[in-house]
Amino acid sequence: MKIKLDYKGNDREQIEKLINLAYKEVEAFFDKRPEYISIKIHKDRKSFDKELNRKSFAWEIANASYSGEIDIIHPDSLERESDHRKEEFVPILKHEFSHLFLDVLSSNHKIPKWLDEGFASYVAGFKIPKDPIYIEKNFCEKLGMPIGWDQRSNYFAYRISQMFVAFLIKKFSAKKMMALISTLEKNYYYNNFEKKFEKIFDKSILEMENEFVQSIND
């Protein structure tokens, strides 16, 4: 696939190498790939916000859209514009690429936020801190919709989601996780998702949440 890059900086060649590295690592994880990807590199958050047509959250430094477009802040600006390091540019880009691949896998149907973000973070290989975290009961239901996710994005939402996805992949395999994503409906409704989850894993999502929490405590 040829990726369209919207960037005219002097380091364009180096940026292209980082993009190709990230793409190849993500592509190897999935069987199906997007037909089109366009990446725009932003020199700062002001440019990033202008493209999004809104003020971004402090933790936002990249965004992937259903149309196959990725907006991301230049690696040299990451430390100035966020709490991310320059070296995290490739993992962050892998995370955004993964969203586009997951869209293809789900036929552009709605993926619960915890599953979408957690799977993308798993593929990106983000390092998970070891310090204790607070996990709400029924966290999948609370982290499934955008409003619940946004309310908790600064309170371990990404970490919990990545850890839970990694737990499920270790227990059941990535293939089964992707099988679940491929069965999702056009619109997300927790009760329907709950039934699909149990049909594929032969376990309720609440059972798996409890096992996950117990594994952390152990």
C-alpha positions as CSV (number, residue, x, y, z in Angstrom):
1,M,0.0,0.0,0.0
2,K,1.1,3.5,-0.8
3,I,0.5,5.9,2.2
4,K,-0.1,9.5,1.4
5,L,2.0,11.8,3.6
6,D,1.1,15.4,4.0
7,Y,4.3,16.9,5.3
8,K,7.0,19.2,3.8
9,G,9.6,19.4,6.6
10,N,13.3,18.9,5.9
11,D,13.2,15.6,7.8
12,R,10.5,14.1,5.5
13,E,12.7,11.1,4.5
14,Q,13.2,10.2,8.2
15,I,9.5,10.6,8.9
16,E,8.7,8.3,6.0
17,K,11.0,5.6,7.4
18,L,9.3,5.8,10.8
19,I,5.9,5.6,9.1
20,N,6.9,2.5,7.0
21,L,8.3,0.8,10.1
22,A,5.1,1.4,12.1
23,Y,2.9,0.3,9.2
24,K,4.8,-3.0,8.5
25,E,4.6,-4.0,12.2
26,V,0.9,-3.5,12.3
27,E,0.2,-5.0,8.9
28,A,1.8,-8.2,10.0
29,F,-0.7,-8.6,12.8
30,F,-3.9,-8.4,10.6
31,D,-5.2,-10.4,7.7
32,K,-7.1,-7.5,6.1
33,R,-5.8,-4.0,5.5
34,P,-7.3,-0.6,4.7
35,E,-7.5,0.5,1.1
36,Y,-6.4,4.1,1.8
37,I,-4.3,5.8,4.5
38,S,-3.3,9.5,4.6
39,I,-1.1,10.9,7.3
40,K,-0.7,14.6,8.2
41,I,2.1,15.6,10.5
42,H,1.4,18.7,12.7
43,K,4.2,20.9,14.0
44,D,2.3,21.7,17.2
45,R,-1.0,21.3,19.0
46,K,-2.5,24.5,17.5
47,S,-2.2,23.0,14.0
48,F,-3.5,19.7,15.3
49,D,-6.6,21.3,16.9
50,K,-7.3,23.3,13.7
51,E,-7.4,20.1,11.7
52,L,-9.7,18.5,14.2
53,N,-11.8,21.6,14.3
54,R,-12.0,21.4,18.1
55,K,-9.7,21.8,21.2
56,S,-8.0,18.5,21.8
57,F,-7.7,16.9,25.2
58,A,-4.3,17.1,26.9
59,W,-3.7,13.4,26.3
60,E,-4.5,13.6,22.6
61,I,-1.5,13.7,20.3
62,A,-2.9,11.7,17.4
63,N,-6.2,10.9,15.8
64,A,-7.5,8.4,13.2
65,S,-10.7,8.9,11.3
66,Y,-13.1,6.4,9.6
67,S,-12.1,7.9,6.3
68,G,-8.5,6.5,6.7
69,E,-6.8,9.7,7.7
70,I,-4.4,10.1,10.6
71,D,-3.4,13.4,12.2
72,I,-0.4,13.2,14.5
73,I,1.9,15.7,16.2
74,H,5.6,15.8,15.0
75,P,7.9,13.7,17.1
76,D,10.1,16.7,17.9
77,S,7.0,18.4,19.4
78,L,5.7,15.5,21.5
79,E,7.6,16.3,24.7
80,R,6.6,20.0,24.4
81,E,3.0,19.4,23.6
82,S,2.3,16.4,25.9
83,D,3.8,14.0,28.4
84,H,5.0,11.7,25.6
85,R,8.7,11.3,24.6
86,K,10.0,11.6,21.0
87,E,10.8,7.9,21.0
88,E,7.1,7.1,21.4
89,F,6.2,8.4,17.9
90,V,6.3,5.0,16.3
91,P,4.2,3.2,19.0
92,I,1.7,6.1,18.8
93,L,1.5,5.8,15.1
94,K,1.1,2.0,15.4
95,H,-1.8,2.6,17.7
96,E,-3.5,4.9,15.1
97,F,-2.8,2.4,12.3
98,S,-4.4,-0.3,14.4
99,H,-7.6,1.7,14.6
100,L,-7.8,1.8,10.8
101,F,-7.2,-2.0,10.6
102,L,-9.8,-2.6,13.3
103,D,-12.3,-0.5,11.3
104,V,-11.7,-2.9,8.4
105,L,-12.0,-5.9,10.6
106,S,-15.3,-4.7,12.0
107,S,-16.7,-3.5,8.6
108,N,-16.7,0.0,10.1
109,H,-19.2,-1.1,12.8
110,K,-19.0,0.3,16.3
111,I,-16.3,-1.2,18.5
112,P,-16.6,-0.6,22.3
113,K,-14.1,2.0,23.2
114,W,-12.2,-0.2,25.7
115,L,-11.8,-2.9,23.0
116,D,-10.9,-0.5,20.3
117,E,-8.4,1.4,22.4
118,G,-7.1,-1.6,24.3
119,F,-6.5,-3.7,21.2
120,A,-4.8,-0.8,19.4
121,S,-2.6,-0.2,22.5
122,Y,-1.8,-3.9,22.7
123,V,-0.6,-4.0,19.0
124,A,1.3,-0.7,19.6
125,G,3.2,-2.4,22.5
126,F,2.8,0.4,25.0
127,K,4.7,-0.3,28.2
128,I,2.3,-0.8,31.1
129,P,3.3,0.8,34.4
130,K,3.5,-1.5,37.4
131,D,2.0,0.9,40.0
132,P,-1.5,0.1,41.5
133,I,-4.6,1.2,39.8
134,Y,-8.3,1.6,40.7
135,I,-10.6,-0.6,38.6
136,E,-14.4,0.0,38.7
137,K,-16.8,-2.8,38.8
138,N,-18.4,-3.5,35.3
139,F,-15.6,-1.4,33.8
140,C,-16.3,-2.7,30.2
141,E,-19.8,-1.4,30.3
142,K,-18.6,2.0,31.7
143,L,-15.7,2.2,29.2
144,G,-17.8,1.1,26.2
145,M,-19.3,4.4,25.1
146,P,-17.4,7.6,24.1
147,I,-18.9,9.6,27.0
148,G,-17.9,7.1,29.6
149,W,-14.4,6.8,28.1
150,D,-13.8,10.5,27.9
151,Q,-14.8,10.9,31.6
152,R,-12.2,8.3,32.6
153,S,-9.5,8.8,30.0
154,N,-7.3,10.4,32.6
155,Y,-8.0,7.7,35.1
156,F,-6.4,4.5,33.9
157,A,-8.9,3.9,31.0
158,Y,-6.1,3.2,28.5
159,R,-4.1,1.1,30.8
160,I,-7.0,-1.0,32.1
161,S,-8.2,-1.6,28.5
162,Q,-4.8,-2.7,27.3
163,M,-4.3,-4.9,30.2
164,F,-7.7,-6.5,29.8
165,V,-7.2,-7.1,26.1
166,A,-3.8,-8.6,26.8
167,F,-5.4,-10.9,29.5
168,L,-8.1,-12.1,27.0
169,I,-5.6,-12.6,24.2
170,K,-3.3,-14.7,26.5
171,K,-6.3,-16.7,27.7
172,F,-8.2,-17.2,24.4
173,S,-5.9,-15.9,21.5
174,A,-5.8,-12.9,19.3
175,K,-7.6,-14.8,16.6
176,K,-10.7,-15.2,18.9
177,M,-10.5,-11.5,19.8
178,M,-10.6,-10.6,16.2
179,A,-13.4,-13.0,15.6
180,L,-15.4,-11.1,18.2
181,I,-14.6,-7.8,16.5
182,S,-15.7,-9.1,13.1
183,T,-19.2,-10.0,14.4
184,L,-20.0,-6.5,15.8
185,E,-23.1,-4.7,14.8
186,K,-23.4,-1.3,13.1
187,N,-24.5,0.3,16.3
188,Y,-23.1,-0.6,19.7
189,Y,-25.5,-1.8,22.4
190,Y,-23.9,-3.3,25.5
191,N,-26.5,-6.1,26.0
192,N,-26.0,-7.3,22.5
193,F,-22.2,-7.1,22.8
194,E,-22.4,-9.1,26.0
195,K,-24.3,-11.9,24.2
196,K,-21.7,-12.0,21.4
197,F,-18.9,-12.1,23.9
198,E,-20.3,-15.0,25.7
199,K,-21.1,-16.9,22.5
200,I,-17.5,-16.6,21.3
201,F,-15.7,-17.2,24.6
202,D,-18.2,-19.4,26.4
203,K,-17.7,-17.0,29.4
204,S,-19.7,-13.9,30.4
205,I,-17.9,-10.6,30.2
206,L,-18.4,-10.1,33.9
207,E,-16.8,-13.5,34.7
208,M,-13.8,-12.4,32.6
209,E,-13.6,-9.0,34.4
210,N,-13.6,-10.7,37.8
211,E,-10.9,-13.2,36.7
212,F,-8.8,-10.3,35.3
213,V,-9.1,-8.3,38.5
214,Q,-8.1,-11.4,40.5
215,S,-5.1,-12.1,38.3
216,I,-3.9,-8.6,39.0
217,N,-4.4,-8.9,42.8
218,D,-2.6,-12.2,42.7
